[in-house]
Amino acid sequence: MKKIRLVTVSFIVLAVLLFAGIAAAANTEVVFTWNIEGQEVSVQLEKQETGKYVLYLPGAFKGRDPVLSVSQNMDMVWDGTTYRSGETIPVSQYAGQTVQVSFSGFQSNWKVKVMQGSDIPALFIHIDNKDFLRVTGTKGPDIQQPAELVMFAEDGSLNAAEPLTSFKMRGNSTIFASKKAFSLKIQNKADLGGMGKNKKWILLANWNDISLLRNQITFELYRHLGMTYTPDCRQVDMFVNKRYDGIYLLTEKIQLKKNRLEISDLEEEYERVNGKEAYDNAKINYVRYKTLNIRWYDVEEPEDITGGYLLEIELPMYYQREKENAGVKTKQNLYVTIKEPSHVGKRGAEYIADIISGLNDAAMAKDGRNSEGKYYADYLDLHSFALKVCVDELSASYDVRASSQFMYKEKDSVDPLLYAGPAWDYDFSYGNHRKGMNNPKRLDFVYRRSRENWFLARWFLTHEDFQQETRKVYEEEVYPALEILMGRKKAPEGSALKSLDEYKAAIEDSAAMNYTRWTSKGRGNVYPASGQTFEDSYAYLKNWIEIRSDLLFNEWKPGQTQD
């Protein structure tokens, strides 16, 4: 009897020890650390929601072996070889393989899938975990604890290491996506990815674009075509607190600054006249001006308030929601936010209101002239608006009548005209929105999409001179650039534009990591036929551009007019 009890007790003890061992192994943290040019960064072995283990390695670190760190001072058996904490481990050579991993003293075995990204920069964010959860939970909150950005170039060399002073979730509909987009600000100006020194940057998640390429190729198309100013961008693998967060498009923030939109800085003039603290804390006013509603701030104003301005055409619901933004609403319900200067005064707001309402009236008139006799084209740089309409027509951008439609204006002594741009927000384009235009053979998208009276491009297209300028720009400038994109000819020296196949090849490995970290399924506004995998989405995008670019070239000739 005693022997039976002893066996039973022994079995229970062994079971407990075995269970404890399995639990300890399951809770083990395995970290791989690189020290490059004095900057230490790490990634950890991750357990996916599926229960599988994945090691995500930056493509920028190929050939650089990290140092292993295992919690509880356990030894790790990696593919039959035992490694201790503090030892270098050659994980890069296992990229694309599944490796057997176990821990000394424990019976459990892990199957670890090793993935390594493409030859693109690696961006590491070190941030307090509670801060990160709060920031990604609600749009608005910012970080409260010290944080840091460390970025490496595609060859693994150190690009930048700066304290973060701001890291916030951004976007409208994209705030509801699982993979968030962010705006960030670093303490000191840095030249991230060779895009010029600045403090403020944007990280686009491209959640709604399964090809991950729509924003990048459209920005680089605009830059090739010479639209001033289009944000520069770089694809990067991002890691937050040792965890892989996906491939992001790091872009310049649209703002009036050196290395950005380089026009007169009226914001700086307002700050000089008022003092920065008084300017930042000024109160906003809501008033009637002539037949318009305008918003302006109670501030002192510089003598010359004619520029520079950064303006954005907004959807009514966005304009009405963002009550702290200065702007103007015309009698035709055109809503324009004054993005910069952020706290424009009364004279400045009235000046912009007169321009916008005068243009709106003239564009809607059959002869193109407003009640003062001024022609709509006298307000505009016709070429930049024609170029914008060309690319919007090509891409069938879903946001063409919504937000992210920017304009800018210099001071009158330099240039009195309004310019289209900078270009922004093309993740829903080229036929991938379920409620958008999914037929690449349908003509006159911009005109038909913009049925509301307040959308300016609709009214520009009712005038023959704008139609002819648009067709001329497409045939002579846009279509030759699209031949580069389609791989039919090479880009001239100095152009960043490449073929679609080259853009795809440059991120393929990182895209595979991204869609291991984040599923490509279940994105409600994405048109299902536009592809549910990276490969299928890319094929759909390429086919769309090939069909539509040739269609517009053959059908959209100078001399033709819109019905």
C-alpha positions in Angstrom: 0.0 0.0 0.0 2.8 2.3 1.0 4.6 1.5 -2.3 1.4 2.5 -4.3 1.2 5.7 -2.4 4.8 6.5 -3.0 4.5 5.8 -6.7 1.4 8.0 -6.8 3.1 10.8 -5.0 6.2 10.5 -7.2 4.0 10.6 -10.3 2.2 13.7 -9.1 5.5 15.4 -8.2 6.9 14.6 -11.7 3.7 15.8 -13.3 3.9 19.1 -11.4 7.6 19.6 -12.2 6.9 18.8 -15.9 4.0 21.2 -16.0 6.1 23.8 -14.2 8.8 23.3 -16.7 6.5 23.6 -19.7 5.0 26.8 -18.2 8.4 28.2 -17.5 9.5 27.5 -21.1 6.3 29.0 -22.5 6.9 32.2 -20.5 10.6 32.5 -21.5 11.6 35.7 -23.2 14.1 35.3 -25.9 15.8 38.5 -27.1 18.3 39.1 -29.9 20.4 42.3 -29.6 22.6 44.2 -32.0 25.0 47.0 -31.0 25.7 49.1 -34.0 27.8 52.3 -33.8 27.0 52.5 -30.1 23.3 52.0 -30.5 21.7 48.9 -29.0 18.5 47.6 -30.5 16.7 44.3 -29.9 13.9 42.1 -31.3 12.2 39.3 -29.4 11.0 35.9 -30.4 7.3 36.4 -30.8 4.4 34.0 -30.3 1.6 34.8 -32.7 -2.1 34.5 -31.9 -2.1 31.2 -33.8 0.3 29.8 -31.2 3.2 29.7 -33.7 6.6 31.3 -33.0 8.2 33.8 -35.4 11.5 35.6 -35.4 11.3 38.8 -37.4 14.7 40.1 -38.5 15.4 43.5 -40.1 16.5 43.2 -43.7 19.0 46.0 -42.9 20.9 43.6 -40.6 21.7 40.9 -43.0 25.1 39.3 -42.1 25.1 41.0 -38.7 24.8 38.3 -35.9 23.0 39.4 -32.7 23.7 38.6 -29.1 21.3 36.2 -27.4 19.5 36.9 -24.1 17.2 34.3 -22.5 15.3 35.0 -19.3 15.8 32.8 -16.2 19.4 32.3 -17.4 18.4 29.2 -19.4 20.5 27.8 -22.2 18.8 27.7 -25.6 19.2 24.8 -28.0 18.9 26.3 -31.5 18.8 23.8 -34.4 20.8 21.3 -32.3 23.4 23.8 -31.0 23.4 25.1 -27.5 23.7 28.9 -26.9 24.0 30.8 -23.7 22.9 34.3 -22.9 25.6 36.7 -24.0 26.8 34.6 -26.9 26.5 35.6 -30.6 24.0 33.5 -32.6 24.0 33.3 -36.4 20.2 33.7 -37.0 20.3 35.4 -40.4 21.5 32.3 -42.1 18.2 30.6 -41.1 16.0 33.2 -42.8 13.2 31.4 -44.6 13.5 28.3 -42.5 11.6 26.7 -39.6 14.0 25.9 -36.7 13.6 23.5 -33.7 14.2 25.4 -30.5 14.3 24.0 -26.9 15.6 25.1 -23.5 17.9 23.2 -21.2 16.1 21.2 -18.6 12.7 21.4 -20.2 10.9 18.9 -22.5 9.0 21.4 -24.7 10.1 22.2 -28.2 9.3 25.2 -30.2 9.1 25.4 -34.0 10.3 28.9 -34.9 9.8 30.4 -38.3 12.7 32.8 -39.1 11.8 35.7 -41.5 14.1 38.5 -42.6 12.9 41.7 -44.3 13.9 43.3 -47.6 16.9 45.6 -48.0 15.0 48.6 -46.6 15.7 50.8 -43.5 14.9 49.6 -40.1 13.1 51.9 -37.6 13.1 51.1 -33.9 10.8 52.9 -31.4 11.5 52.6 -27.7 8.5 53.8 -25.8 6.9 53.2 -22.4 4.4 50.3 -22.8 1.6 52.1 -21.0 2.2 55.2 -23.2 2.0 53.0 -26.3 -1.2 51.4 -25.3 -2.8 54.7 -24.5 -1.6 56.3 -27.7 -2.9 53.5 -29.9 -6.2 53.3 -28.0 -7.5 56.8 -28.7 -6.7 59.5 -31.3 -5.4 62.5 -29.4 -3.2 61.4 -26.5 0.5 61.8 -26.7 3.4 60.2 -24.9 4.2 61.3 -21.4 7.4 59.2 -20.7 10.8 59.5 -22.4 10.9 57.7 -25.7 13.4 57.3 -28.5 13.7 56.7 -32.2 16.6 54.8 -33.7 16.9 54.3 -37.5 19.3 52.3 -39.6 19.9 52.7 -43.3 19.2 49.7 -45.7 22.9 48.7 -45.4 22.7 48.5 -41.6 24.6 51.7 -40.8 23.2 54.1 -38.2 21.0 56.8 -39.7 19.6 58.6 -36.7 19.1 58.3 -32.9 16.9 60.9 -31.4 14.6 61.4 -28.4 10.9 61.4 -29.3 9.0 64.5 -28.1 5.7 63.3 -29.7 4.3 60.0 -31.0 0.6 60.1 -31.8 -2.0 58.1 -33.8 -3.2 59.8 -36.9 -5.8 59.6 -39.6 -9.6 59.6 -40.0 -11.0 56.2 -40.9 -7.6 54.6 -40.4 -7.7 55.1 -36.7 -10.0 52.1 -36.6 -7.5 49.8 -38.3 -5.6 47.2 -36.3 -2.3 48.5 -37.7 -2.2 52.2 -36.7 -0.7 55.1 -38.6 1.4 57.6 -36.6 2.8 61.1 -36.6 6.0 61.7 -34.7 8.3 64.5 -33.7 11.9 64.1 -32.7 13.8 66.5 -30.4 16.4 67.6 -32.9 16.2 67.8 -36.7 17.5 64.7 -38.4 17.8 63.6 -42.0 15.8 60.4 -41.9 16.4 58.2 -45.0 18.1 61.1 -46.8 14.9 63.1 -47.0 16.4 66.3 -45.5 16.6 67.5 -41.9 13.4 68.0 -40.0 11.7 67.2 -36.8 8.2 66.1 -37.9 7.5 62.9 -39.8 4.6 60.6 -40.7 4.4 56.8 -40.6 1.7 55.5 -43.0 0.4 52.0 -42.2 -1.1 51.4 -45.7 -3.7 49.2 -44.0 -6.2 49.6 -46.8 -3.7 49.0 -49.5 -2.8 45.3 -49.6 -0.1 46.0 -52.3 1.5 48.5 -49.9 2.6 50.5 -52.9 -0.2 52.9 -53.9 1.0 55.9 -51.9 4.6 55.3 -52.7 4.3 55.0 -56.5 1.9 58.0 -56.6 4.2 60.3 -54.6 7.1 59.3 -56.7 5.2 59.8 -59.9 4.3 63.3 -58.8 7.9 64.0 -57.8 9.1 62.8 -61.2 6.6 65.1 -62.8 7.9 68.1 -60.8 4.9 68.9 -58.7 6.0 71.2 -55.9 6.0 70.0 -53.3 5.3 66.2 -53.0 6.4 64.4 -49.9 9.4 62.2 -50.2 9.0 58.7 -48.7 10.8 55.5 -47.7 9.5 52.0 -47.0 10.8 50.9 -43.5 10.4 47.9 -41.2 9.3 49.2 -37.9 9.9 47.6 -34.5 8.2 48.9 -31.3 9.5 47.8 -28.0 11.3 44.8 -29.5 8.2 43.7 -31.4 7.8 43.8 -35.2 4.9 46.2 -36.1 5.0 45.9 -39.8 6.2 47.7 -43.0 5.4 51.4 -42.9 5.8 54.2 -45.4 7.9 56.9 -43.6 7.1 60.2 -45.2 7.7 63.9 -44.8 5.0 65.8 -43.0 3.2 68.3 -45.2 4.2 71.7 -43.8 5.7 75.1 -44.7 9.4 74.5 -43.7 12.8 74.2 -45.1 13.2 70.9 -46.9 9.4 70.7 -47.1 7.1 73.2 -48.9 9.6 76.1 -49.2 7.5 79.2 -49.5 7.3 82.3 -47.2 6.7 81.3 -43.6 3.7 83.4 -42.5 3.5 81.3 -39.3 6.9 82.6 -38.3 5.8 86.2 -39.0 2.7 85.7 -36.8 4.9 84.3 -34.0 7.3 87.2 -34.3 4.6 89.8 -34.0 2.7 88.1 -31.1 5.3 86.0 -29.3 5.1 82.3 -29.5 3.2 81.7 -26.2 0.5 84.4 -26.9 0.2 83.1 -30.5 -0.2 79.5 -29.5 -2.8 80.3 -26.8 -5.0 82.7 -28.9 -8.7 82.2 -29.0 -10.7 81.4 -32.2 -13.6 83.4 -33.5 -16.6 82.3 -35.7 -18.0 85.1 -37.7 -20.0 86.0 -40.9 -17.9 87.9 -43.5 -19.9 89.1 -46.5 -21.8 85.9 -47.6 -19.2 83.6 -46.0 -18.6 81.9 -42.7 -15.0 82.2 -41.5 -12.9 81.2 -38.5 -9.9 83.3 -37.4 -7.8 83.8 -34.3 -7.6 86.9 -32.1 -4.0 87.8 -32.8 -1.9 90.7 -33.9 -1.0 90.5 -37.6 2.1 91.2 -39.7 1.8 93.9 -42.4 1.9 91.5 -45.3 -0.7 88.7 -44.8 -0.8 87.6 -48.5 1.3 84.4 -48.0 2.5 81.8 -47.5 -0.6 79.7 -46.9 -1.2 75.9 -46.8 -4.9 75.2 -47.5 -7.0 72.0 -47.5 -10.4 71.3 -49.1 -12.3 69.3 -46.5 -15.5 67.3 -46.3 -18.1 69.2 -44.5 -18.2 66.7 -41.6 -14.5 67.0 -41.1 -14.5 70.8 -41.2 -17.3 71.0 -38.8 -15.7 68.5 -36.4 -12.3 70.2 -36.3 -13.6 73.4 -34.7 -10.2 74.7 -33.7 -9.0 75.1 -37.3 -9.2 78.5 -39.0 -10.9 78.4 -42.4 -13.7 79.5 -44.7 -17.1 78.1 -45.8 -18.4 79.7 -49.1 -22.0 80.2 -50.0 -21.7 77.2 -52.3 -20.6 75.1 -49.3 -17.0 74.8 -50.3 -15.1 74.1 -47.0 -11.4 75.1 -46.9 -9.2 74.8 -43.8 -6.3 77.1 -43.3 -3.7 74.6 -42.1 -0.8 77.1 -42.0 -0.6 79.6 -40.4 -2.3 77.5 -37.8 -3.7 80.6 -35.9 -4.3 83.0 -38.8 -5.8 86.4 -37.9 -8.9 88.3 -39.1 -7.2 90.1 -42.1 -5.5 86.9 -43.2 -8.7 84.8 -43.0 -10.7 87.5 -44.9 -7.9 87.6 -47.5 -8.1 83.9 -48.1 -11.9 84.0 -48.0 -12.0 86.5 -50.8 -9.7 84.4 -53.0 -11.6 81.1 -52.4 -15.1 82.6 -52.8 -14.0 84.5 -55.9 -12.5 81.4 -57.5 -15.6 79.3 -56.5 -18.0 81.8 -58.1 -15.9 82.2 -61.3 -15.4 78.4 -61.7 -19.1 77.7 -61.4 -20.1 80.5 -63.9 -20.7 79.4 -67.5 -18.3 82.0 -68.9 -15.8 81.4 -66.0 -16.1 84.9 -64.6 -17.4 86.0 -61.2 -19.5 89.1 -60.5 -16.4 91.2 -60.5 -15.5 90.0 -64.0 -12.4 88.0 -62.8 -11.7 84.8 -64.8 -11.3 81.6 -62.8 -7.9 80.8 -64.3 -6.6 84.2 -63.1 -6.6 82.7 -59.6 -4.7 79.6 -60.5 -1.5 78.0 -61.7 -3.4 76.1 -64.3 -0.6 73.6 -65.0 -0.4 72.3 -61.4 -4.2 71.8 -61.1 -4.3 70.1 -64.5 -1.5 67.8 -63.4 -3.4 66.9 -60.2 -6.5 66.1 -62.2 -4.5 63.9 -64.5 -3.2 61.7 -61.7 -6.5 61.7 -59.9 -8.2 60.6 -63.1 -5.6 57.9 -63.7 -5.8 56.6 -60.1 -9.5 57.1 -59.5 -8.6 58.2 -56.0 -11.5 57.7 -53.7 -10.6 60.8 -51.7 -10.6 63.1 -54.7 -13.7 64.9 -53.5 -13.0 64.5 -49.8 -10.2 65.5 -47.5 -6.4 65.6 -48.3 -6.9 68.0 -51.2 -4.2 70.6 -50.6 -3.5 74.0 -52.2 -0.8 76.6 -51.3 -0.2 80.2 -51.9 3.0 82.4 -51.8 2.9 86.0 -50.8 1.7 88.3 -53.7 5.0 90.0 -54.2 6.5 86.5 -55.1 3.5 84.9 -56.9 -0.2 85.8 -56.5 -1.6 82.4 -57.8 -3.0 79.3 -56.0 -1.1 76.1 -56.7 -2.4 72.5 -56.4 -0.6 70.3 -54.0 1.1 68.8 -52.1 -0.4 65.5 -53.1 -1.5 63.1 -50.3 -3.6 60.1 -49.5 -3.7 57.5 -52.2 -4.2 54.3 -50.3 -7.8 54.0 -51.7 -7.1 54.4 -55.4 -6.5 52.4 -58.6 -9.8 50.5 -58.1 -9.4 49.1 -54.6 -12.3 50.7 -52.7 -15.5 48.7 -52.5 -17.6 51.8 -53.1 -15.2 53.5 -55.5 -14.7 53.1 -59.3 -13.5 49.6 -59.9 -13.7 49.7 -63.7 -10.4 51.0 -65.3 -12.1 51.5 -68.6 -14.6 54.1 -67.4 -13.8 57.7 -68.4 -14.2 61.1 -66.7 -13.9 59.8 -63.1 -13.0 63.1 -61.6 -15.9 64.9 -63.2 -18.5 62.2 -62.4 -17.2 61.5 -58.9 -17.3 65.2 -57.9 -21.0 65.9 -58.2 -21.2 68.2 -55.2 -21.2 71.9 -56.0 -18.4 72.6 -53.6 -15.8 70.4 -55.4 -13.7 72.7 -57.5 -12.3 70.2 -60.0 -15.8 69.5 -61.3 -16.2 73.2 -62.2 -12.7 73.6 -63.7 -13.6 70.7 -66.1 -16.6 72.5 -67.4 -14.2 75.0 -69.1 -12.6 74.2 -72.3 -9.3 75.8 -71.6 -8.9 73.6 -68.5 -9.9 70.5 -70.4 -7.3 71.2 -73.1 -4.6 71.9 -70.5 -5.3 68.7 -68.8 -5.2 66.6 -72.0 -2.0 68.3 -73.1 -0.3 67.6 -69.7 -1.4 64.0 -69.8 -0.1 63.3 -73.3 3.2 65.2 -73.0 4.1 64.7 -69.3 2.1 62.1 -67.5 1.9 59.3 -70.0 5.7 59.2 -70.7 6.2 58.9 -66.9 3.7 56.0 -66.9 5.7 54.2 -69.5 8.6 54.2 -66.9 6.2 52.9 -64.3 5.0 50.1 -66.6 8.6 49.1 -67.4 8.5 50.1 -71.0 11.4 52.5 -70.7 14.0 53.6 -68.2 13.8 56.8 -66.0 16.2 59.6 -66.9 19.2 60.1 -64.6 18.2 61.7 -61.3 14.6 60.5 -61.2 13.5 58.2 -58.3 10.7 56.7 -60.5 11.1 53.0 -61.2 9.0 50.2 -62.8 6.2 48.7 -60.8 8.1 45.4 -60.8 11.1 47.1 -59.2 8.9 48.6 -56.5 7.4 45.2 -55.7 10.7 43.4 -55.6 12.1 46.0 -53.2 9.6 45.1 -50.5 8.6 41.5 -51.1 10.4 40.0 -48.1 9.1 42.7 -45.8 5.6 42.3 -47.2 5.7 38.6 -46.3 6.7 39.6 -42.7 3.9 42.2 -42.6 1.2 39.7 -43.6 2.5 37.2 -41.0 2.2 39.9 -38.4 -1.1 41.3 -39.7 -3.7 39.4 -41.7 -4.6 40.7 -45.1 -8.2 39.5 -44.7 -11.3 41.3 -43.2 -10.8 44.8 -44.4 -14.3 46.0 -44.9 -13.8 48.9 -47.3 -11.3 47.1 -49.6 -12.8 45.9 -52.9 -12.5 42.1 -52.6 -11.6 41.6 -56.3 -8.6 44.0 -55.9 -6.7 41.1 -54.2 -6.6 39.6 -50.8 -2.9 38.8 -50.8 0.2 40.9 -51.6 0.8 39.0 -54.8 -2.8 39.3 -56.0 -3.2 42.9 -55.0 0.0 43.8 -56.8 -1.2 42.0 -60.0 -4.5 43.9 -59.8 -2.7 47.2 -59.4 -0.4 46.6 -62.3 -3.2 45.5 -64.6 -5.3 48.6 -63.6 -2.5 51.0 -64.4 -1.7 49.4 -67.7 -5.3 49.4 -68.9 -6.2 52.8 -67.7 -3.0 54.7 -68.7 -3.4 53.4 -72.3 -7.1 54.2 -72.3 -6.6 57.8 -71.3 -3.8 58.2 -73.9 -6.0 56.9 -76.7 -9.3 58.6 -75.6 -8.1 61.8 -73.9 -6.5 63.7 -76.7 -6.0 67.4 -76.9 -8.7 69.0 -79.0 -11.4 66.8 -77.5 -13.9 68.4 -75.2 -16.0 67.1 -72.3 -19.7 66.4 -73.0 
